[in-house]
Amino acid sequence: MPGYEMSEPQLRCVLPFEAVPAELRLLRKTVARQLTHWGLPAAADETELLVTELATNVFKHVGQGVSATLILEWRGERLRLEVHDKSQAVPASKSTGCNDECGRGLHLLAALATDWGTVLTAAGKAVWCEIAIPSGRACRRIERAVEALERYQGIGGPGLRGGRRCTALDESAIQLIADLLHWTAARGHDPDDMLDRAQVHYEAEADAA
């Protein structure tokens, strides 16, 4: 399927929502918080704008109050957004006049996104788009951390997806940090001092990014 990457995402987050204007602010805040959690705060502004357009398209053209789902997927150097709803009516961009709102959101989507499209599903459709994520030192360090956490407790297989996989990675991170603190104490060092040094190191690199 052209433009639709089927490989396993590096990180994935599933956010159900109701298609009403009041939900948009909460959805944007949740997305920004999730990107910060993934170490991608620089992508928040563009992603929030695209989320607004995708979600607005649902309650304008499918119906207010319908159930929908936003999926965020980080795939290497791209961040993918998908909004799933239960309608199979495919949106289509068209030339718009200065007073014509219909279709303008799709033009904005095309202008901001690296790629976008619509996929029909068994339950309805998914409108998706992707934006570029620069491959820098911070991104590579996050990739290495994910790889290490997957190996640490053997959670890298296809059995865990979505929220369960994120929860498993969080638990693996806590266990790894705890084991490292035990290792630090066994070598005669102060675990609190080691945590403080790691925090200083992290903040220095975050400021330099």
C-alpha positions as CSV (number, residue, x, y, z in Angstrom):
1,M,0.0,0.0,0.0
2,P,1.8,3.2,-1.2
3,G,2.8,5.5,1.6
4,Y,1.5,3.2,4.4
5,E,4.4,1.8,6.3
6,M,3.5,-1.6,7.8
7,S,6.8,-2.2,9.8
8,E,6.7,-2.4,13.6
9,P,6.7,1.1,15.1
10,Q,9.5,2.0,17.5
11,L,7.0,3.5,20.0
12,R,3.2,3.6,19.8
13,C,0.5,5.4,21.8
14,V,-3.3,4.9,21.3
15,L,-5.7,7.7,22.4
16,P,-9.4,7.2,22.2
17,F,-11.5,10.4,22.1
18,E,-14.9,11.8,21.4
19,A,-15.3,14.1,18.4
20,V,-16.3,17.3,20.2
21,P,-14.5,20.6,20.2
22,A,-14.1,20.5,24.0
23,E,-11.9,17.4,23.6
24,L,-9.4,19.1,21.3
25,R,-7.5,20.9,24.0
26,L,-7.2,17.8,26.2
27,L,-6.1,15.8,23.2
28,R,-3.4,18.3,22.2
29,K,-2.1,18.4,25.8
30,T,-1.9,14.6,26.0
31,V,-0.1,14.5,22.6
32,A,2.5,17.1,23.8
33,R,3.0,15.2,27.0
34,Q,3.5,11.9,25.2
35,L,6.1,13.4,22.8
36,T,8.0,14.9,25.7
37,H,7.9,11.4,27.3
38,W,9.4,10.0,24.1
39,G,12.1,12.8,24.0
40,L,10.5,14.6,21.0
41,P,9.3,17.9,22.4
42,A,10.6,19.8,19.3
43,A,7.9,18.0,17.3
44,A,5.0,19.0,19.6
45,D,3.9,22.3,17.9
46,E,3.6,20.8,14.4
47,T,2.0,17.6,15.8
48,E,-0.6,19.5,17.8
49,L,-1.6,21.4,14.7
50,L,-2.0,18.3,12.7
51,V,-3.9,16.5,15.4
52,T,-6.3,19.5,15.5
53,E,-6.9,19.3,11.8
54,L,-7.4,15.5,11.9
55,A,-9.8,15.6,14.9
56,T,-11.7,18.6,13.5
57,N,-12.3,16.7,10.3
58,V,-14.0,14.0,12.3
59,F,-16.6,16.1,14.0
60,K,-17.2,18.3,11.0
61,H,-17.6,15.6,8.4
62,V,-18.5,12.4,10.4
63,G,-20.5,13.9,13.3
64,Q,-20.1,15.5,16.7
65,G,-19.9,13.1,19.6
66,V,-18.8,10.1,17.6
67,S,-16.1,7.9,18.9
68,A,-12.7,8.1,17.3
69,T,-9.1,7.1,18.0
70,L,-5.8,8.9,17.6
71,I,-2.7,6.7,17.2
72,L,0.8,8.1,17.4
73,E,3.7,6.0,16.1
74,W,7.4,6.8,16.1
75,R,9.1,5.0,13.2
76,G,12.8,5.9,13.0
77,E,13.0,9.4,11.4
78,R,9.2,9.8,11.0
79,L,6.3,10.4,13.4
80,R,3.0,9.0,12.2
81,L,-0.4,10.2,13.2
82,E,-3.6,8.2,12.5
83,V,-7.2,9.2,13.3
84,H,-9.6,6.2,13.0
85,D,-13.4,6.7,12.8
86,K,-16.4,4.6,11.8
87,S,-17.2,6.3,8.5
88,Q,-15.9,5.1,5.2
89,A,-16.5,8.5,3.6
90,V,-13.1,9.4,2.2
91,P,-12.0,13.1,2.5
92,A,-11.0,14.8,-0.7
93,S,-9.1,18.1,-1.0
94,K,-10.3,20.6,-3.6
95,S,-9.7,24.1,-4.7
96,T,-11.1,26.6,-2.1
97,G,-12.1,30.2,-2.3
98,C,-11.2,32.7,0.3
99,N,-14.6,32.1,2.1
100,D,-14.6,28.4,1.6
101,E,-13.7,26.3,4.7
102,C,-14.4,22.9,3.2
103,G,-11.2,21.2,2.2
104,R,-8.9,23.8,3.7
105,G,-7.8,21.5,6.5
106,L,-6.6,18.9,4.0
107,H,-4.5,21.5,2.1
108,L,-2.9,22.4,5.5
109,L,-2.3,18.7,6.1
110,A,-0.6,18.3,2.8
111,A,1.5,21.4,3.4
112,L,2.8,20.4,6.8
113,A,3.1,16.6,6.5
114,T,5.8,14.7,4.7
115,D,3.1,12.3,3.4
116,W,-0.6,11.7,4.1
117,G,-3.5,9.5,3.0
118,T,-6.6,7.6,3.8
119,V,-7.0,3.9,4.4
120,L,-10.4,2.0,4.6
121,T,-10.6,-0.3,7.5
122,A,-13.0,-3.0,8.6
123,A,-14.6,-0.6,11.1
124,G,-14.5,2.6,8.9
125,K,-11.4,4.5,7.8
126,A,-8.1,6.0,9.1
127,V,-6.7,9.3,7.9
128,W,-3.0,9.4,8.5
129,C,0.0,11.7,8.0
130,E,3.7,11.6,8.8
131,I,6.1,14.3,9.8
132,A,9.9,14.1,9.7
133,I,11.8,13.7,12.9
134,P,15.5,14.8,12.6
135,S,17.9,12.1,13.4
136,G,20.2,13.6,16.0
137,R,22.2,12.5,19.0
138,A,19.2,12.6,21.4
139,C,17.0,10.5,19.1
140,R,19.8,7.9,18.7
141,R,20.2,7.7,22.5
142,I,16.5,7.1,22.9
143,E,16.6,4.4,20.3
144,R,19.5,2.7,22.1
145,A,17.5,3.0,25.4
146,V,14.5,1.3,23.8
147,E,16.6,-1.5,22.4
148,A,18.3,-2.0,25.8
149,L,15.0,-2.1,27.7
150,E,13.5,-4.6,25.2
151,R,16.5,-6.9,25.6
152,Y,16.6,-6.4,29.4
153,Q,13.3,-8.2,30.1
154,G,12.7,-9.8,26.7
155,I,9.8,-7.6,25.6
156,G,11.0,-6.9,22.1
157,G,8.8,-9.5,20.3
158,P,5.5,-9.0,18.5
159,G,3.4,-10.1,21.5
160,L,3.2,-6.7,23.1
161,R,1.7,-3.7,21.2
162,G,0.4,-0.2,21.9
163,G,-0.2,0.7,25.6
164,R,0.8,-2.7,26.9
165,R,4.2,-2.3,25.2
166,C,4.7,1.2,26.6
167,T,3.8,0.0,30.1
168,A,6.2,-2.9,29.8
169,L,9.0,-0.5,28.7
170,D,8.3,1.7,31.7
171,E,8.4,-1.2,34.1
172,S,11.6,-2.5,32.5
173,A,13.2,1.0,32.9
174,I,12.3,1.0,36.6
175,Q,13.8,-2.5,37.1
176,L,17.0,-1.6,35.2
177,I,17.5,1.6,37.3
178,A,16.9,-0.3,40.5
179,D,19.4,-3.0,39.5
180,L,22.0,-0.3,38.6
181,L,21.5,1.3,42.0
182,H,22.1,-2.1,43.7
183,W,25.2,-2.6,41.5
184,T,26.4,0.9,42.5
185,A,26.0,0.2,46.2
186,A,27.7,-3.1,45.9
187,R,30.8,-1.3,44.5
188,G,30.9,1.0,47.5
189,H,29.4,4.1,45.9
190,D,26.5,6.2,47.0
191,P,23.3,5.5,44.9
192,D,22.0,9.0,45.5
193,D,25.2,10.5,44.3
194,M,25.1,8.4,41.2
195,L,21.5,9.6,40.5
196,D,22.5,13.2,41.0
197,R,25.4,12.9,38.6
198,A,23.2,11.2,36.0
199,Q,20.6,14.0,36.4
200,V,23.2,16.7,35.9
201,H,24.6,14.9,32.8
202,Y,21.0,14.6,31.4
203,E,20.2,18.3,32.0
204,A,23.4,19.4,30.4
205,E,22.8,17.4,27.3
206,A,19.1,18.5,27.1
207,D,20.2,22.2,27.3
208,A,22.7,21.7,24.6
209,A,20.2,20.0,22.3
